[in-house]
Amino acid sequence: MTQFVPLPAAPVNASPVPHLTSIHSRRGRGPYGNSRYRGNCGGYLIRDLIRYFNARSVLDLMSGSGTCEDVCRELQIPCQTMDLKNGQDAADPRSYQGIQPVDFIWAHPPYWRMIRYNNHENCLSSLPTLDAFLDRMQTILRLSKTVLNPHGKIAVLLGGFSDRGRYQPLPQLLVERAIREGLWPATTEIVRFQHGNTSSRRHYESSFIPGLHDTCMIYQIHKTHHIEGQS
Ligand SMILES: C[S@@+](CC[C@H](N)C(=O)[O-])C[C@H]1O[C@@H](n2cnc3c(N)ncnc32)[C@H](O)[C@@H]1O
C-alpha cells in the first residue's frame, strides 16, 4: 500500500525564504517561461534562490523560453541572457563581452543528449561524448566566473539520466569539474521534484527505478583554493 509521507520538518532559522530547503517541491510552474519549451523548468526555484541570496543582478546562460528573465522581471531586477539558439554560445569568451558583473548566474543546460535541442556543433546536447559535455560545461563555469561579483553565486540545474544502458550522474560529475575551476558548493544540493514530467505518464515494459528529480548545485568562488598535496 502506498503511504504518503509529508516532507521532513525544516528547522526554524533566519532565512529570508524559510520554505527553501534541500528539497524543492512545488506544484505548478508559475507564470514564467513557456511550459512547451522542451526541458523547461518552472520559475519557483529560481525565484527562491534569487531572493535567498538577495541577488541584485542576474545572468541566465541558457535562457530557452525565458523563465529566469520572467522571474527577474517580477522581482524588478536586471537580467542579462544568452542562448545558443540566439547565436550566443556560453562556452565562447566572445559571448561575455559587454556582460556586466552579476550577483547570480543561472545555468539550466541540456542534460547532455537526453533531449536534442538542435544540430549545432556547439550545442551541449549534440556533444558526442560524456567527457566532451563535461569539458564544455567546465569551460562555461570558467568563463562565467569572469562576470561574477566576488560574493556571487552560480546555480546549475542538471539531472542524471539513463543513456544507452548506462546511468549518467551529470550533477555529481560536474561537481568535480567545478572544484577544478576554483568553485565550491555554497550550500546543500537542492533536489527539485519534477512534478508533471512527461515520462511520468508513460508505461514501460522494462523494470527500472524512475528518476523523479533533478539537482541544483550552487557554487561560489573558493577563496582559499588549493589542491591537496600541492603547496
Ligand atoms: C534546458 S533548456 C533551458 C530552458 C530554459 N531554462 C527555459 O526557461 O526555457 C537548455 C537550453 O540550452 C541551450 N544551449 C545549448 N547549448 C548551449 C550553449 N553552448 N550555449 C548557450 N546555450 C546553449 C539550448 O538552446 C536550450 O535553450
The ligand as a Gaussian input file, in Angstrom:
#p B3LYP/6-31G(d) Opt

LIG

0 1
 C       17.055000      23.035000     -20.571000
 S       16.986000      24.266000     -21.835000
 C       16.828000      25.736000     -20.902000
 C       15.388000      26.072000     -20.662000
 C       15.219000      27.423000     -20.001000
 N       15.578000      27.336000     -18.591000
 C       13.831000      27.982000     -20.171000
 O       13.488000      28.877000     -19.417000
 O       13.092000      27.587000     -21.080000
 C       18.640000      24.286000     -22.392000
 C       19.000000      25.440000     -23.322000
 O       20.420000      25.427000     -23.529000
 C       20.670000      25.994000     -24.794000
 N       22.063000      25.684000     -25.160000
 C       22.604000      24.517000     -25.583000
 N       23.922000      24.643000     -25.775000
 C       24.253000      25.922000     -25.453000
 C       25.473000      26.653000     -25.445000
 N       26.643000      26.105000     -25.826000
 N       25.441000      27.953000     -25.064000
 C       24.264000      28.550000     -24.702000
 N       23.077000      27.897000     -24.701000
 C       23.079000      26.587000     -25.053000
 C       19.600000      25.375000     -25.656000
 O       19.396000      26.159000     -26.831000
 C       18.389000      25.386000     -24.719000
 O       17.605000      26.549000     -24.913000

